[in-house]
Amino acid sequence: MNFMIFRKNVRKVVFSFCFVLWSVFFYGCINYYTRAKINDAIVDYFYNDFGLMIIPLGEGKYILVDTGTEISTLFRDRVQINSTIRGFALTNNQRISPIKRVESFQIGDLIIRNHNFVLTKSRKTLQANDTTIVGIIGMDILSLKHSYFDIKNQTITLSDDIKNQTKSPSLVFSYKSPRRPVSDLCINGYTFENVLFDTGFNAFLALLEKDKNKLSTTSFCCMGTSIVFDFFKNKRFVYSETPDSVQINGVSIANPIISYGHKSRLLGMEFVKQWSSFSIDPFEKKIEFFK
């Protein structure tokens, strides 16, 4: 009898502990999605050795631009900043990390006020030539205004106003969530669901293992296997191929490198560099690419 009562008490304690953990996590998520403020600004970026977009902050420090990240991150061992804790979140490197409110953070002429960042350690990020990257700017910040990326001149313009384009976009992606640019794409006549537009991925197109037979063609420049990794050192053995061309939503692109065996479908920086510019409209929830 006493043993049964003991088991019930243990269950109550475990349930209460789990409830507290989930409450803190949920509170952090609710608290995170508050409206920060940013000014209209133009910031310069360049490509690091991995072909990713990084913005100089001064004093030899840089920040990564990643449209595949929903919650912007700062590495607390690489940057010192005043902040107050708001909750917790599960980050890309699969750790529960604190979310903290930062009163002001400046990136070139861009000033971010009262924004909640994930603060975590950098030890599980790439170490080759990126030890001065102090954080990641994601869609939570890029979705606060219209964002325009000039690939040729390597600038990002954030503005309340819609920029008047001199020509029509060659390709348009529509997506549902303002902080998650995921779209269904037609590639070589086949529809692939939930493809993430991810500037934190340095290759062209990543697909699932099951997509290989669906998309494979008989016309290749080369085929092979490789190990790919992302900024957080997540490694994966993949099969890759280079067809003569692919059609993405009716637009033909020559000699792309397509890799299979990923956990999710991604369009990365090698795809971005096919264009002269692109814009992100988080209010209409679309991305437009221009030749």
MIFIDO-175982 format. One record per residue (C-alpha): residue number from 1; residue in three letters; chain; x, y, z. Coordinates in nm, 3 decimals, m for minus. Layout:
N
RONU   nr  rest  kette       xx       yy       zz
RONU  NUM   ALA      A        X        Y        Z
...
This chain:
291
RONU   nr  rest  kette       xx       yy       zz
RONU    1   MET      A    0.000    0.000    0.000
RONU    2   ASN      A    0.277    0.237    0.097
RONU    3   PHE      A    0.460    0.148   m0.224
RONU    4   MET      A    0.153    0.241   m0.433
RONU    5   ILE      A    0.125    0.575   m0.256
RONU    6   PHE      A    0.497    0.633   m0.314
RONU    7   ARG      A    0.459    0.562   m0.687
RONU    8   LYS      A    0.168    0.805   m0.710
RONU    9   ASN      A    0.367    1.075   m0.533
RONU   10   VAL      A    0.664    1.018   m0.765
RONU   11   ARG      A    0.437    1.050   m1.067
RONU   12   LYS      A    0.293    1.374   m0.932
RONU   13   VAL      A    0.643    1.516   m0.879
RONU   14   VAL      A    0.756    1.413   m1.230
RONU   15   PHE      A    0.438    1.552   m1.385
RONU   16   SER      A    0.477    1.880   m1.195
RONU   17   PHE      A    0.842    1.911   m1.300
RONU   18   CYS      A    0.757    1.847   m1.668
RONU   19   PHE      A    0.471    2.096   m1.648
RONU   20   VAL      A    0.704    2.364   m1.510
RONU   21   LEU      A    0.959    2.298   m1.785
RONU   22   TRP      A    0.697    2.319   m2.060
RONU   23   SER      A    0.546    2.630   m1.902
RONU   24   VAL      A    0.884    2.804   m1.901
RONU   25   PHE      A    0.948    2.698   m2.261
RONU   26   PHE      A    0.600    2.810   m2.372
RONU   27   TYR      A    0.637    3.138   m2.185
RONU   28   GLY      A    0.966    3.193   m2.365
RONU   29   CYS      A    0.804    3.132   m2.705
RONU   30   ILE      A    0.516    3.370   m2.626
RONU   31   ASN      A    0.754    3.631   m2.495
RONU   32   TYR      A    0.984    3.590   m2.792
RONU   33   TYR      A    0.732    3.693   m3.054
RONU   34   THR      A    0.704    4.054   m2.946
RONU   35   ARG      A    0.736    4.333   m3.196
RONU   36   ALA      A    1.088    4.471   m3.206
RONU   37   LYS      A    1.173    4.797   m3.382
RONU   38   ILE      A    1.431    4.857   m3.652
RONU   39   ASN      A    1.507    5.164   m3.861
RONU   40   ASP      A    1.525    5.187   m4.241
RONU   41   ALA      A    1.884    5.105   m4.332
RONU   42   ILE      A    2.127    4.984   m4.597
RONU   43   VAL      A    2.398    4.741   m4.482
RONU   44   ASP      A    2.691    4.593   m4.674
RONU   45   TYR      A    2.772    4.224   m4.669
RONU   46   PHE      A    3.025    3.992   m4.833
RONU   47   TYR      A    3.076    3.617   m4.873
RONU   48   ASN      A    3.298    3.419   m4.639
RONU   49   ASP      A    3.504    3.115   m4.742
RONU   50   PHE      A    3.193    2.896   m4.730
RONU   51   GLY      A    2.997    3.129   m4.962
RONU   52   LEU      A    2.765    3.253   m4.685
RONU   53   MET      A    2.649    3.612   m4.631
RONU   54   ILE      A    2.821    3.789   m4.342
RONU   55   ILE      A    2.791    4.153   m4.233
RONU   56   PRO      A    3.088    4.333   m4.074
RONU   57   LEU      A    3.017    4.484   m3.731
RONU   58   GLY      A    3.356    4.647   m3.681
RONU   59   GLU      A    3.651    4.547   m3.464
RONU   60   GLY      A    3.695    4.225   m3.665
RONU   61   LYS      A    3.348    4.090   m3.582
RONU   62   TYR      A    3.077    3.970   m3.821
RONU   63   ILE      A    2.720    3.843   m3.819
RONU   64   LEU      A    2.570    3.575   m4.046
RONU   65   VAL      A    2.253    3.636   m4.253
RONU   66   ASP      A    2.036    3.323   m4.249
RONU   67   THR      A    1.683    3.322   m4.392
RONU   68   GLY      A    1.647    2.963   m4.271
RONU   69   THR      A    1.664    3.075   m3.905
RONU   70   GLU      A    1.343    3.184   m3.732
RONU   71   ILE      A    1.506    3.317   m3.414
RONU   72   SER      A    1.817    3.537   m3.433
RONU   73   THR      A    2.111    3.425   m3.223
RONU   74   LEU      A    2.405    3.587   m3.045
RONU   75   PHE      A    2.706    3.388   m2.920
RONU   76   ARG      A    2.759    3.498   m2.562
RONU   77   ASP      A    3.126    3.388   m2.564
RONU   78   ARG      A    3.198    3.612   m2.865
RONU   79   VAL      A    3.000    3.928   m2.786
RONU   80   GLN      A    2.933    4.118   m2.465
RONU   81   ILE      A    2.589    4.277   m2.447
RONU   82   ASN      A    2.339    4.389   m2.182
RONU   83   SER      A    2.026    4.175   m2.180
RONU   84   THR      A    1.744    4.042   m1.962
RONU   85   ILE      A    1.614    3.685   m1.971
RONU   86   ARG      A    1.270    3.630   m2.128
RONU   87   GLY      A    1.244    3.250   m2.160
RONU   88   PHE      A    1.399    2.952   m2.338
RONU   89   ALA      A    1.401    2.798   m2.687
RONU   90   LEU      A    1.536    2.492   m2.867
RONU   91   THR      A    1.807    2.613   m3.107
RONU   92   ASN      A    1.940    2.474   m3.437
RONU   93   ASN      A    2.226    2.303   m3.256
RONU   94   GLN      A    1.967    2.108   m3.053
RONU   95   ARG      A    2.028    2.278   m2.718
RONU   96   ILE      A    1.777    2.455   m2.497
RONU   97   SER      A    1.916    2.808   m2.469
RONU   98   PRO      A    1.792    3.124   m2.296
RONU   99   ILE      A    1.606    3.391   m2.490
RONU  100   LYS      A    1.711    3.739   m2.376
RONU  101   ARG      A    1.577    4.085   m2.450
RONU  102   VAL      A    1.845    4.314   m2.594
RONU  103   GLU      A    1.767    4.684   m2.568
RONU  104   SER      A    1.984    4.788   m2.860
RONU  105   PHE      A    2.207    4.608   m3.112
RONU  106   GLN      A    2.369    4.781   m3.410
RONU  107   ILE      A    2.464    4.625   m3.744
RONU  108   GLY      A    2.618    4.897   m3.959
RONU  109   ASP      A    2.347    5.163   m3.999
RONU  110   LEU      A    2.079    4.917   m3.881
RONU  111   ILE      A    1.974    4.961   m3.517
RONU  112   ILE      A    1.764    4.683   m3.361
RONU  113   ARG      A    1.575    4.784   m3.046
RONU  114   ASN      A    1.402    4.574   m2.781
RONU  115   HIS      A    1.454    4.248   m2.964
RONU  116   ASN      A    1.469    3.898   m2.816
RONU  117   PHE      A    1.776    3.697   m2.919
RONU  118   VAL      A    1.874    3.342   m2.836
RONU  119   LEU      A    2.202    3.356   m2.644
RONU  120   THR      A    2.412    3.043   m2.676
RONU  121   LYS      A    2.775    2.931   m2.696
RONU  122   SER      A    2.960    2.909   m3.026
RONU  123   ARG      A    3.158    2.592   m2.958
RONU  124   LYS      A    2.950    2.380   m3.200
RONU  125   THR      A    2.984    2.617   m3.496
RONU  126   LEU      A    3.235    2.602   m3.781
RONU  127   GLN      A    3.582    2.707   m3.668
RONU  128   ALA      A    3.757    2.761   m4.004
RONU  129   ASN      A    3.780    3.134   m4.078
RONU  130   ASP      A    3.464    3.222   m3.889
RONU  131   THR      A    3.579    3.255   m3.529
RONU  132   THR      A    3.473    3.620   m3.531
RONU  133   ILE      A    3.110    3.552   m3.632
RONU  134   VAL      A    2.925    3.667   m3.321
RONU  135   GLY      A    2.570    3.573   m3.418
RONU  136   ILE      A    2.302    3.499   m3.675
RONU  137   ILE      A    2.037    3.733   m3.813
RONU  138   GLY      A    1.725    3.543   m3.913
RONU  139   MET      A    1.377    3.598   m4.052
RONU  140   ASP      A    1.247    3.741   m3.724
RONU  141   ILE      A    1.446    4.058   m3.802
RONU  142   LEU      A    1.430    4.043   m4.182
RONU  143   SER      A    1.050    4.014   m4.160
RONU  144   LEU      A    1.009    4.344   m3.972
RONU  145   LYS      A    1.041    4.540   m4.297
RONU  146   HIS      A    1.070    4.485   m4.672
RONU  147   SER      A    1.415    4.339   m4.737
RONU  148   TYR      A    1.601    4.391   m5.067
RONU  149   PHE      A    1.919    4.198   m5.147
RONU  150   ASP      A    2.144    4.340   m5.420
RONU  151   ILE      A    2.359    4.038   m5.511
RONU  152   LYS      A    2.580    4.232   m5.753
RONU  153   ASN      A    2.665    4.516   m5.513
RONU  154   GLN      A    2.634    4.304   m5.198
RONU  155   THR      A    2.397    4.525   m5.002
RONU  156   ILE      A    2.079    4.463   m4.801
RONU  157   THR      A    1.817    4.737   m4.783
RONU  158   LEU      A    1.548    4.726   m4.516
RONU  159   SER      A    1.260    4.968   m4.563
RONU  160   ASP      A    0.895    5.033   m4.477
RONU  161   ASP      A    0.838    5.127   m4.840
RONU  162   ILE      A    0.798    4.887   m5.131
RONU  163   LYS      A    1.083    4.941   m5.374
RONU  164   ASN      A    0.983    5.027   m5.730
RONU  165   GLN      A    1.144    4.768   m5.956
RONU  166   THR      A    1.246    4.857   m6.313
RONU  167   LYS      A    1.155    4.508   m6.435
RONU  168   SER      A    0.926    4.222   m6.344
RONU  169   PRO      A    1.058    3.935   m6.131
RONU  170   SER      A    1.174    3.626   m6.318
RONU  171   LEU      A    1.073    3.394   m6.034
RONU  172   VAL      A    0.836    3.431   m5.737
RONU  173   PHE      A    0.803    3.205   m5.431
RONU  174   SER      A    0.498    3.235   m5.208
RONU  175   TYR      A    0.512    3.113   m4.850
RONU  176   LYS      A    0.276    3.102   m4.552
RONU  177   SER      A    0.469    3.191   m4.237
RONU  178   PRO      A    0.641    3.534   m4.224
RONU  179   ARG      A    0.935    3.382   m4.037
RONU  180   ARG      A    0.955    3.055   m4.230
RONU  181   PRO      A    1.011    3.101   m4.608
RONU  182   VAL      A    0.898    2.750   m4.706
RONU  183   SER      A    0.740    2.698   m5.049
RONU  184   ASP      A    0.620    2.417   m5.275
RONU  185   LEU      A    0.833    2.416   m5.591
RONU  186   CYS      A    0.793    2.253   m5.930
RONU  187   ILE      A    1.129    2.107   m6.036
RONU  188   ASN      A    1.155    1.937   m6.376
RONU  189   GLY      A    0.779    1.891   m6.379
RONU  190   TYR      A    0.759    1.732   m6.033
RONU  191   THR      A    0.620    1.915   m5.728
RONU  192   PHE      A    0.834    1.911   m5.416
RONU  193   GLU      A    0.668    2.026   m5.095
RONU  194   ASN      A    0.814    2.238   m4.815
RONU  195   VAL      A    1.137    2.364   m4.974
RONU  196   LEU      A    1.309    2.611   m4.738
RONU  197   PHE      A    1.481    2.918   m4.883
RONU  198   ASP      A    1.796    2.914   m4.670
RONU  199   THR      A    2.087    3.156   m4.713
RONU  200   GLY      A    2.261    2.969   m4.430
RONU  201   PHE      A    2.304    2.671   m4.668
RONU  202   ASN      A    2.597    2.720   m4.906
RONU  203   ALA      A    2.499    2.473   m5.182
RONU  204   PHE      A    2.233    2.495   m5.456
RONU  205   LEU      A    1.952    2.245   m5.390
RONU  206   ALA      A    1.918    1.986   m5.113
RONU  207   LEU      A    1.653    1.715   m5.140
RONU  208   LEU      A    1.547    1.409   m4.943
RONU  209   GLU      A    1.676    1.059   m5.017
RONU  210   LYS      A    1.335    0.956   m5.151
RONU  211   ASP      A    1.347    1.242   m5.406
RONU  212   LYS      A    1.645    1.091   m5.593
RONU  213   ASN      A    1.452    0.852   m5.820
RONU  214   LYS      A    1.178    1.107   m5.877
RONU  215   LEU      A    1.404    1.379   m6.013
RONU  216   SER      A    1.699    1.192   m6.164
RONU  217   THR      A    1.752    1.241   m6.536
RONU  218   THR      A    1.978    1.068   m6.788
RONU  219   SER      A    2.171    1.385   m6.871
RONU  220   PHE      A    2.448    1.456   m6.619
RONU  221   CYS      A    2.774    1.643   m6.614
RONU  222   CYS      A    2.892    1.435   m6.318
RONU  223   MET      A    2.773    1.228   m6.024
RONU  224   GLY      A    2.929    1.150   m5.688
RONU  225   THR      A    2.903    1.140   m5.309
RONU  226   SER      A    3.015    1.388   m5.046
RONU  227   ILE      A    2.986    1.488   m4.682
RONU  228   VAL      A    2.803    1.817   m4.630
RONU  229   PHE      A    2.778    2.025   m4.314
RONU  230   ASP      A    2.606    2.341   m4.198
RONU  231   PHE      A    2.711    2.627   m3.972
RONU  232   PHE      A    2.637    2.420   m3.662
RONU  233   LYS      A    2.860    2.128   m3.774
RONU  234   ASN      A    2.569    1.898   m3.853
RONU  235   LYS      A    2.726    1.648   m4.097
RONU  236   ARG      A    2.551    1.427   m4.351
RONU  237   PHE      A    2.672    1.181   m4.614
RONU  238   VAL      A    2.487    1.264   m4.938
RONU  239   TYR      A    2.467    1.164   m5.302
RONU  240   SER      A    2.503    1.450   m5.550
RONU  241   GLU      A    2.453    1.499   m5.922
RONU  242   THR      A    2.490    1.780   m6.174
RONU  243   PRO      A    2.229    1.771   m6.451
RONU  244   ASP      A    2.272    1.987   m6.761
RONU  245   SER      A    1.984    2.203   m6.636
RONU  246   VAL      A    1.678    2.208   m6.410
RONU  247   GLN      A    1.350    2.391   m6.442
RONU  248   ILE      A    1.234    2.557   m6.119
RONU  249   ASN      A    0.882    2.697   m6.150
RONU  250   GLY      A    0.938    2.727   m6.525
RONU  251   VAL      A    1.280    2.897   m6.503
RONU  252   SER      A    1.576    2.702   m6.646
RONU  253   ILE      A    1.906    2.701   m6.454
RONU  254   ALA      A    2.216    2.538   m6.604
RONU  255   ASN      A    2.446    2.287   m6.432
RONU  256   PRO      A    2.321    2.307   m6.072
RONU  257   ILE      A    2.457    2.073   m5.806
RONU  258   ILE      A    2.173    1.876   m5.649
RONU  259   SER      A    2.234    1.666   m5.339
RONU  260   TYR      A    2.011    1.401   m5.182
RONU  261   GLY      A    1.992    1.251   m4.834
RONU  262   HIS      A    1.924    1.567   m4.635
RONU  263   LYS      A    1.679    1.598   m4.346
RONU  264   SER      A    1.488    1.874   m4.525
RONU  265   ARG      A    1.460    2.032   m4.869
RONU  266   LEU      A    1.666    2.349   m4.908
RONU  267   LEU      A    1.751    2.614   m5.167
RONU  268   GLY      A    2.080    2.775   m5.075
RONU  269   MET      A    2.339    3.035   m5.167
RONU  270   GLU      A    2.450    2.879   m5.496
RONU  271   PHE      A    2.089    2.923   m5.608
RONU  272   VAL      A    2.088    3.285   m5.483
RONU  273   LYS      A    2.400    3.369   m5.686
RONU  274   GLN      A    2.214    3.286   m6.008
RONU  275   TRP      A    2.030    3.620   m5.971
RONU  276   SER      A    2.123    3.988   m5.967
RONU  277   SER      A    1.887    4.061   m5.675
RONU  278   PHE      A    1.595    3.931   m5.472
RONU  279   SER      A    1.343    4.082   m5.233
RONU  280   ILE      A    1.155    3.947   m4.932
RONU  281   ASP      A    0.805    4.084   m4.871
RONU  282   PRO      A    0.694    3.941   m4.531
RONU  283   PHE      A    0.358    4.116   m4.549
RONU  284   GLU      A    0.255    3.964   m4.883
RONU  285   LYS      A    0.466    3.658   m4.791
RONU  286   LYS      A    0.660    3.627   m5.114
RONU  287   ILE      A    1.018    3.625   m5.240
RONU  288   GLU      A    1.090    3.774   m5.582
RONU  289   PHE      A    1.405    3.701   m5.784
RONU  290   PHE      A    1.535    3.933   m6.055
RONU  291   LYS      A    1.779    3.871   m6.342
